[in-house]
Each structure stands twice: as C-alpha cells, then as structure tokens.
C-alpha cells in the first residue's frame, strides 16, 4: 500500500506521460504500449515511490528495440483481467479496474 509506479524514458527526468497508447498499471507497475512506433525505441526505467517512506527507487533500464524483419508474431485474441473478488468503495468515490485486450 502507498506505492506508485512510473516510467522514465531515455534517462529523462520527466516521467513518461500516459496517453492513448501508453498505460502504467498501478497494480503491477507494468508499462503497456499499444502500437509501438519508431520514436518509442529507447531505454525505459521503472521508478517506484512510497509516500509513507518518502522514498523513490529506480530499477535498471530496459531497452526497447524494433524488429528489423517486421514480424510481430501471431497472438490469439484475449482479454486479460485481474480483478479482485471484491472491491470496496465509498459512495461517490472512483474505482479503477484494469483490463487489457490483446491479440492480432
């Protein structure tokens, strides 16, 4: 509890901004990219922050490269869901559920 995840692109001090193609799971810390573009190539570093401990830790960079042969591979369509059995929320509050559609 109290952890938040963000990603740094090419050692830029600014965190990678989420948009319609990029999403950071606050449940797992995973970074998801939809439709990778040439400008996405580079090094990605995960940063984990703890509000309670007032501390931030970064992991090692992970390189993203594009395949030169243009082959992505075939993936069967599926919906990946990791919902807890029960979610408690106060009336009027917001709840975020993560669900990902995969496939080609």
Rosetta constraint file for C-alpha pairs under 8 A:
AtomPair CA 2 CA 50 HARMONIC 5.66 0.50
AtomPair CA 2 CA 51 HARMONIC 5.76 0.50
AtomPair CA 2 CA 52 HARMONIC 6.43 0.50
AtomPair CA 3 CA 48 HARMONIC 6.64 0.50
AtomPair CA 3 CA 49 HARMONIC 5.55 0.50
AtomPair CA 3 CA 50 HARMONIC 4.69 0.50
AtomPair CA 3 CA 51 HARMONIC 6.80 0.50
AtomPair CA 4 CA 26 HARMONIC 6.20 0.50
AtomPair CA 4 CA 29 HARMONIC 7.82 0.50
AtomPair CA 4 CA 48 HARMONIC 5.77 0.50
AtomPair CA 4 CA 49 HARMONIC 5.24 0.50
AtomPair CA 4 CA 50 HARMONIC 6.58 0.50
AtomPair CA 5 CA 24 HARMONIC 7.20 0.50
AtomPair CA 5 CA 25 HARMONIC 7.55 0.50
AtomPair CA 5 CA 26 HARMONIC 5.93 0.50
AtomPair CA 5 CA 29 HARMONIC 5.24 0.50
AtomPair CA 5 CA 46 HARMONIC 7.09 0.50
AtomPair CA 5 CA 47 HARMONIC 5.84 0.50
AtomPair CA 5 CA 48 HARMONIC 4.76 0.50
AtomPair CA 5 CA 49 HARMONIC 6.48 0.50
AtomPair CA 6 CA 15 HARMONIC 6.39 0.50
AtomPair CA 6 CA 16 HARMONIC 7.17 0.50
AtomPair CA 6 CA 24 HARMONIC 6.71 0.50
AtomPair CA 6 CA 29 HARMONIC 7.29 0.50
AtomPair CA 6 CA 46 HARMONIC 5.97 0.50
AtomPair CA 6 CA 47 HARMONIC 5.24 0.50
AtomPair CA 6 CA 48 HARMONIC 6.58 0.50
AtomPair CA 7 CA 15 HARMONIC 5.62 0.50
AtomPair CA 7 CA 16 HARMONIC 5.49 0.50
AtomPair CA 7 CA 24 HARMONIC 7.79 0.50
AtomPair CA 7 CA 31 HARMONIC 7.47 0.50
AtomPair CA 7 CA 44 HARMONIC 6.46 0.50
AtomPair CA 7 CA 45 HARMONIC 5.49 0.50
AtomPair CA 7 CA 46 HARMONIC 4.53 0.50
AtomPair CA 7 CA 47 HARMONIC 5.74 0.50
AtomPair CA 8 CA 12 HARMONIC 6.09 0.50
AtomPair CA 8 CA 13 HARMONIC 6.85 0.50
AtomPair CA 8 CA 14 HARMONIC 6.63 0.50
AtomPair CA 8 CA 15 HARMONIC 4.83 0.50
AtomPair CA 8 CA 16 HARMONIC 5.45 0.50
AtomPair CA 8 CA 44 HARMONIC 5.65 0.50
AtomPair CA 8 CA 45 HARMONIC 5.03 0.50
AtomPair CA 8 CA 46 HARMONIC 6.38 0.50
AtomPair CA 8 CA 47 HARMONIC 7.20 0.50
AtomPair CA 9 CA 15 HARMONIC 7.12 0.50
AtomPair CA 9 CA 16 HARMONIC 6.08 0.50
AtomPair CA 9 CA 42 HARMONIC 7.02 0.50
AtomPair CA 9 CA 43 HARMONIC 5.83 0.50
AtomPair CA 9 CA 44 HARMONIC 4.80 0.50
AtomPair CA 9 CA 45 HARMONIC 6.57 0.50
AtomPair CA 10 CA 42 HARMONIC 5.88 0.50
AtomPair CA 10 CA 43 HARMONIC 4.85 0.50
AtomPair CA 10 CA 44 HARMONIC 6.23 0.50
AtomPair CA 10 CA 45 HARMONIC 7.91 0.50
AtomPair CA 11 CA 43 HARMONIC 7.42 0.50
AtomPair CA 11 CA 44 HARMONIC 7.75 0.50
AtomPair CA 11 CA 45 HARMONIC 7.51 0.50
AtomPair CA 17 CA 22 HARMONIC 7.60 0.50
AtomPair CA 18 CA 22 HARMONIC 4.97 0.50
AtomPair CA 18 CA 23 HARMONIC 5.30 0.50
AtomPair CA 18 CA 24 HARMONIC 7.08 0.50
AtomPair CA 19 CA 23 HARMONIC 6.88 0.50
AtomPair CA 21 CA 32 HARMONIC 7.92 0.50
AtomPair CA 21 CA 33 HARMONIC 5.59 0.50
AtomPair CA 21 CA 34 HARMONIC 4.82 0.50
AtomPair CA 21 CA 35 HARMONIC 6.91 0.50
AtomPair CA 22 CA 31 HARMONIC 7.17 0.50
AtomPair CA 22 CA 32 HARMONIC 5.70 0.50
AtomPair CA 22 CA 33 HARMONIC 4.77 0.50
AtomPair CA 22 CA 34 HARMONIC 6.53 0.50
AtomPair CA 23 CA 31 HARMONIC 5.87 0.50
AtomPair CA 23 CA 32 HARMONIC 5.20 0.50
AtomPair CA 23 CA 33 HARMONIC 6.75 0.50
AtomPair CA 24 CA 29 HARMONIC 6.18 0.50
AtomPair CA 24 CA 30 HARMONIC 5.77 0.50
AtomPair CA 24 CA 31 HARMONIC 4.60 0.50
AtomPair CA 24 CA 32 HARMONIC 6.33 0.50
AtomPair CA 25 CA 29 HARMONIC 4.98 0.50
AtomPair CA 25 CA 30 HARMONIC 5.35 0.50
AtomPair CA 25 CA 31 HARMONIC 6.54 0.50
AtomPair CA 25 CA 32 HARMONIC 7.91 0.50
AtomPair CA 25 CA 98 HARMONIC 7.51 0.50
AtomPair CA 26 CA 30 HARMONIC 7.85 0.50
AtomPair CA 29 CA 46 HARMONIC 7.73 0.50
AtomPair CA 36 CA 40 HARMONIC 6.30 0.50
AtomPair CA 37 CA 41 HARMONIC 7.57 0.50
AtomPair CA 38 CA 66 HARMONIC 7.28 0.50
AtomPair CA 40 CA 64 HARMONIC 7.49 0.50
AtomPair CA 41 CA 63 HARMONIC 7.60 0.50
AtomPair CA 41 CA 64 HARMONIC 5.21 0.50
AtomPair CA 41 CA 65 HARMONIC 5.32 0.50
AtomPair CA 41 CA 66 HARMONIC 6.90 0.50
AtomPair CA 42 CA 63 HARMONIC 5.66 0.50
AtomPair CA 42 CA 64 HARMONIC 5.41 0.50
AtomPair CA 42 CA 65 HARMONIC 6.92 0.50
AtomPair CA 43 CA 61 HARMONIC 5.63 0.50
AtomPair CA 43 CA 62 HARMONIC 5.36 0.50
AtomPair CA 43 CA 63 HARMONIC 4.39 0.50
AtomPair CA 43 CA 64 HARMONIC 6.18 0.50
AtomPair CA 44 CA 61 HARMONIC 5.25 0.50
AtomPair CA 44 CA 62 HARMONIC 5.10 0.50
AtomPair CA 44 CA 63 HARMONIC 6.28 0.50
AtomPair CA 44 CA 64 HARMONIC 7.43 0.50
AtomPair CA 45 CA 58 HARMONIC 6.71 0.50
AtomPair CA 45 CA 59 HARMONIC 5.99 0.50
AtomPair CA 45 CA 60 HARMONIC 6.04 0.50
AtomPair CA 45 CA 61 HARMONIC 4.41 0.50
AtomPair CA 45 CA 62 HARMONIC 6.23 0.50
AtomPair CA 46 CA 58 HARMONIC 5.66 0.50
AtomPair CA 46 CA 59 HARMONIC 5.51 0.50
AtomPair CA 46 CA 60 HARMONIC 7.57 0.50
AtomPair CA 46 CA 61 HARMONIC 7.48 0.50
AtomPair CA 47 CA 56 HARMONIC 6.76 0.50
AtomPair CA 47 CA 57 HARMONIC 5.67 0.50
AtomPair CA 47 CA 58 HARMONIC 4.28 0.50
AtomPair CA 47 CA 59 HARMONIC 6.50 0.50
AtomPair CA 48 CA 56 HARMONIC 5.62 0.50
AtomPair CA 48 CA 57 HARMONIC 5.34 0.50
AtomPair CA 48 CA 58 HARMONIC 6.28 0.50
AtomPair CA 49 CA 54 HARMONIC 7.41 0.50
AtomPair CA 49 CA 55 HARMONIC 5.81 0.50
AtomPair CA 49 CA 56 HARMONIC 4.28 0.50
AtomPair CA 49 CA 57 HARMONIC 6.48 0.50
AtomPair CA 50 CA 54 HARMONIC 5.58 0.50
AtomPair CA 50 CA 55 HARMONIC 5.43 0.50
AtomPair CA 50 CA 56 HARMONIC 6.38 0.50
AtomPair CA 51 CA 55 HARMONIC 7.02 0.50
AtomPair CA 67 CA 71 HARMONIC 6.97 0.50
AtomPair CA 67 CA 72 HARMONIC 7.81 0.50
AtomPair CA 74 CA 103 HARMONIC 7.51 0.50
AtomPair CA 74 CA 104 HARMONIC 6.21 0.50
AtomPair CA 75 CA 102 HARMONIC 7.52 0.50
AtomPair CA 75 CA 103 HARMONIC 4.81 0.50
AtomPair CA 75 CA 104 HARMONIC 5.59 0.50
AtomPair CA 76 CA 102 HARMONIC 7.61 0.50
AtomPair CA 76 CA 103 HARMONIC 5.14 0.50
AtomPair CA 76 CA 104 HARMONIC 6.70 0.50
AtomPair CA 77 CA 101 HARMONIC 7.31 0.50
AtomPair CA 77 CA 102 HARMONIC 5.49 0.50
AtomPair CA 77 CA 103 HARMONIC 3.98 0.50
AtomPair CA 77 CA 104 HARMONIC 6.53 0.50
AtomPair CA 78 CA 101 HARMONIC 5.97 0.50
AtomPair CA 78 CA 102 HARMONIC 5.37 0.50
AtomPair CA 78 CA 103 HARMONIC 6.36 0.50
AtomPair CA 79 CA 99 HARMONIC 6.94 0.50
AtomPair CA 79 CA 100 HARMONIC 5.65 0.50
AtomPair CA 79 CA 101 HARMONIC 4.56 0.50
AtomPair CA 79 CA 102 HARMONIC 6.17 0.50
AtomPair CA 80 CA 99 HARMONIC 5.85 0.50
AtomPair CA 80 CA 100 HARMONIC 5.15 0.50
AtomPair CA 80 CA 101 HARMONIC 6.39 0.50
AtomPair CA 80 CA 102 HARMONIC 7.42 0.50
AtomPair CA 81 CA 98 HARMONIC 6.81 0.50
AtomPair CA 81 CA 99 HARMONIC 4.92 0.50
AtomPair CA 81 CA 100 HARMONIC 6.72 0.50
AtomPair CA 82 CA 98 HARMONIC 7.15 0.50
AtomPair CA 82 CA 99 HARMONIC 7.24 0.50
AtomPair CA 83 CA 97 HARMONIC 6.91 0.50
AtomPair CA 83 CA 98 HARMONIC 7.40 0.50
AtomPair CA 89 CA 93 HARMONIC 6.46 0.50
AtomPair CA 89 CA 94 HARMONIC 7.52 0.50
AtomPair CA 89 CA 95 HARMONIC 7.00 0.50
